[in-house]
Amino acid sequence: MDDPVLLSPVRILEGPGQDERQGAVFIDSGVLAGFDHTAHAMAAQRNVEPTDASSQLIAPCLVDPYSILELPFSGHAETLNSLVNCASAAGFGQLALLPRATPWRDRPEGVAPLVRRDPDQLQVHLWGAFSSGGRGVDLAPHGDLLENGAVGLADDDAMIPQPVLERGLVLGEMGTAPVLIAPRDGDLQGEGMVREGTETLRAGWVPDPLSSESLPMAQLIALQRRHPGRRLQVMNISTADAVEQLRRADPAPMGSVCWWHLLMDNNGMGPCDPGWRVRPSLGDRDDRQALRQALRDGTIQSISVHAVPLDEEDMLLPTDQRPPGLSGHHLVLPALWDALIREGGFQIRELWQALSFGPSAMLNQPVEVLREGSRRWLLFDPDHRWTVTRQDISAPSAANVPLLGEELQGRVIACGLNR
């Protein structure tokens, strides 16, 4: 929106703890210049007529608490610039990258060059490595990583060996910085690709046992109880059993869920759908419903995108041999609006709590809010219909985009950070 525009009426969600309301906003060269009476006065001075946007929503930017980008400057599937362009077009104002990279982000000099904190652009945060090389043997220099801009500590998508994890928590160089851990035991999962159950056996997939998540989940809860001063966070909860464990925990670590696990389960996708190959494994309908309920009651505080870009060559591999992961920041809000608000009875403020305010808390960053003089806003049209294609201007460069060829209803049509 380079030209000045007065959106009146338009639905407005200003920040956490608030419901949306009808009002007016004046936007000039991508900057939210004023609300309501001020907006109308500014428009009158510029001879700008109001645009009816009564069905549209202007709201704070979204936040992705973790995704993966292994080669930020030379990647075949995705680069930092292409990822930022896709995410900002989708309304994201912040995203954080996990340490998995080449080289692994376990040294201070590998963190500082990628951090972006410009308030007028999408902000990029980095998780520093908990262990050297992500191997779970030696501790990375936690204090140095945090001093050089890391938002917290993490490793990959499996449980850090408990002795190493315990040693790092006892030494406590992280202080109150977040420590993000995936409750997945790779040895217990083995070759399992989809959570065990009737539908998995019927589809012919190798089952992933429930214990591959429930056992490490119990360990993490016990560690949080032994180290109440440490800020443990559970990454990508995927089962109803883990939800119940977290709900009973006291104190409970913060929890997150990948957007795809709120949308899909192991019943309803075609055998060649890229959505099968994700980590953690997809569960059944009861798991999906439990994850949604956990978001509503606050047991889980955050939704992640957890984008893992793959290239064309990766996608030629058989499903069970392909690296796990999906890409597509531009799909997250439209798909979840349809599933959670239009069909699931969520309120808009509840969805934003999970897609923006909660992830900000996970990253220990100030929450996104609408402010006069700021570019940090998105405009969402819930009635806009569009077909998912890889040629879309907001699509990522990566080849592993789900929902291709499907029509979605709802789209981010503008964002102040998308220039």
Salt bridges, closest charged atoms under 4 A:
GLU14 OE2 - ARG21 NH2 2.87
ASP19 OD1 - ARG349 NE 2.63
ASP28 OD2 - ARG46 NH1 2.71
ASP36 OD2 - ARG21 NH2 3.00
ASP64 OD2 - HIS329 NE2 2.88
GLU70 OE2 - ARG100 NH1 3.50
ASP156 OD1 - ARG100 NH2 3.11
ASP157 OD2 - ARG100 NH2 3.54
ASP157 OD1 - ARG184 NH2 3.29
ASP157 OD2 - ARG279 NH1 3.44
GLU166 OE1 - ARG226 NH2 2.71
GLU166 OE2 - HIS227 NE2 2.53
GLU199 OE2 - ARG202 NH1 2.85
ASP208 OD2 - ARG195 NH1 3.31
GLU213 OE1 - ARG195 NH2 3.91
GLU244 OE1 - ARG247 NH1 3.19
GLU244 OE2 - ARG248 NH1 3.89
ASP265 OD2 - ARG288 NE 2.88
ASP297 OD2 - ARG247 NH2 2.69
GLU312 OE2 - ARG390 NH1 2.33
ASP338 OD1 - ARG342 NH1 2.91
GLU350 OE1 - ARG296 NH2 2.95
GLU368 OE2 - ARG376 NH2 2.75
ASP392 OD1 - ARG411 NH2 2.46
GLU407 OE1 - ARG385 NH1 3.22
